[in-house]
Every structure is written in structure tokens, then in C-alpha cells.
Amino acid sequence: MKNAKRLLIYAPVPLHQTPEGLTLEDQACNGLRLWAENFETVTAMYPVEHGPKPPSWQPIETVGTNLERIDLVSLPTAYRPDQFLRHYRETRDLIRSKIDEADYLCFSIGGMWGDWGSVSCHQAYKKDRPYAVWTDRVESEVVRRTSHSGPFRRRLRARLEHRPMAMLERHLIRRSSLGLFHGKETYDAYAPYCPQPHIVHDIHVHKSEHLQADALKAKIKAAGNTKDPEPLNIVYTGRASAMKGPQDWVAVLKILHDAGVAFHATWLGDGPDLADMQTAAERAGISEHITFAGFVRDRAVLLDHLRRAHIFLFCHKTPESPRCLIEALISGTPIVGYDGAFARDLISGHQGGKLVPLHDVGALAEAVKDLAGARENLAQMIGAAAKDGAPYDDESVFEHRSEIIRQYL
């Protein structure tokens, strides 16, 4: 552990209070463990919800022995204006007291009502305390681009809020002393407003989970078999929601099928658009070539799918930095999808993937078709993907972020 004193963080991942105790999303538990390995004590503020925990939420005890040096602070979940205003004063005062007790401040921001990270930034500024802003996507732009989907009330609220949300983001970032922006996409959007911007990564992949050398060699050899090539194994892991482009994903597979490309595709993840995806696949006559696996709790199963896949096909439509792309690369699986600064930066070193213009379903299908028909190129790209994924593991990225916080705050 570094000689690093007391860290205060806010993250919007909700704590779930169950009869058995507090639970937290499994990757957030790992994040707490890693923060505590780099700081003397960690105070972590989260919104709290009650009721049954989601599938990936785990008892907070899974953090392990580091839990002894972690103070969990439950804040009210208040994403409606009336809830936020009702809880504002009491929660503001609690945040102020935690700021006084900490040496380093790092707050995740994103949203309008109920965003206690933004409140934390404002209170730190009023106390003349330097703080870091952390964010993994351009929330206002995500809201703007998805404002055409979902129930009417949600669409209306998105259209009304995305502009003031963008103004608030820039305001808080200008006042910060440090910006920790996950991935190039987020960095490019926010760096012009930040006095000290840095690209960081927020991943939860251990070094042992990288595809090992022998397995990578075997994967490259099998993929490069031109005499008896396997059907192209296509995978995606993530929520079936508008920002992930699920309908485009199905449309690409339809074009591949019509072109006579032999493939099997798997979508691992649930979400509001999953049923519509299944309906679209049925109408396209390709249901037998797609497995909709739903939410997969077992991480070993998820990694096995990634390792066996030939390509990771994605159609992301919003400026974000999805960890699934890194998880694909460390599995020796090329990323093939829509162009964006984050994906482009990930494969800039060795070209472990192929990117096409946003929304260009035809170009994306053509890119996949080219790889299916040129197995030598596919095999080479698998090796390049593993090289592009090599630098990323959870301990390294959290140590990097901690060092930046100590240096600039």
C-alpha cells in the first residue's frame, strides 16, 4: 500500500440494502479493494436502494480484508426533482462533513437531478478544496442521442435536460483541479474544459484473465485454417439498449446471411431491447444463427465466449468507453464495429480490429465479410488484438489513477 492518506470518492453505482446486509455490484467491489490498496483509508459515497439485489450485486464483504479501511456512506437515491429537493440540504451537509475528513477528493459526475457527484464538486469548490472529476462517458451526449427512444415522458425529459446537463458538466470540470477521463472518447469531449486532463481506464480484468500464450497460439492457428474453416464465431457482451445499436447488430448479421457467410453469433446480456432484437432476427430468418444468452452472471463463462470468438461485433452509437472492448482484446478477439475515439485509441498500436463510419451497417457487414473470407488476415488480427489488450489489467490501471491523484491533488 502506498503512503497516501485518506481518499473520498463518489460513484453512482447504487448500494442495495437487503435483509442480509449491503450489496454492491461485483466490479465496484473490486474497485473498492483496489482503491484501498493505494490509499490509507477510503470513504466511498453511493446512492442506496432497497429491495432485491440485481444479479451482479454481491455482499460487500467480498471486498475482503481491505474492507477494514473502507467507510461506506449511503446517500438517498433521488433522481426525480421532488426527491432531490427533499433530500438536498441534509445530504449536502453530510457530503461537506466527509470532505472535511478527507485528504483527496474524487467524484464521478453525470446527470442532473440526484447527481450527488455534482453536489460534491460544488461543495469542494466552496471549501476551496482541489478535487478530481472522474467520468466514463459523455452523459449529456448519451442522453441527447437516445432521446428518441423509450417512453414519451423519458424522451421529453431527455430533450429538456441534455443541454443544461452539458453546461453543468463543463462548469464542474472547469472548476476541478484534475480530470480523470476513461478512454479517448470521453477525454476528447472534456479535455478542452479541464485544467489538468488525463486519460485513464476503469477495468476489472486481472492479469491472469488475459488469454495465455499457448491458448493464443492455438486460436491463431485454428482461425487461419483455410482448408476447412469454421463458421465465423461472432460475440457481443452488453445491454440490449438503444445506445448499443442492437438493431444494427441484427441488420449486419442479416446481410452476412444473405451473402452466404457461415457464422454463429451470440449476444450475452439483457436489456429493454432484447425482445425487439429477437423479433427482428425471426423476421430476418436468422434466428437459428443467433444465441440470445441473456444476462450471464458467471464471469468464467463470459470470458470463455470471448476467447472462443473470432470477432467482437459492436454497434455503439454514443460517446462512451465500454469496458467490453478491452475484455475482447485481452481475449485475443478483434473488435469490429463503429468508429469512435475510444475504440480507435485501443487498437492504435497494433490494429487489432476494424472500424467503419458510425451508422454504416453496410460497411460494417462488408468488414466482417472480408475477414470471414480471408482467414489469414483474421488470424493475424487475432494476434494483434492480444497485443493491443496486453497493457490493461485492474491493478495497473488503479495504481496509475491513484498516482495521478496524489501528484495533482
Disulfide bonds with the S-S distance in Angstrom:
none
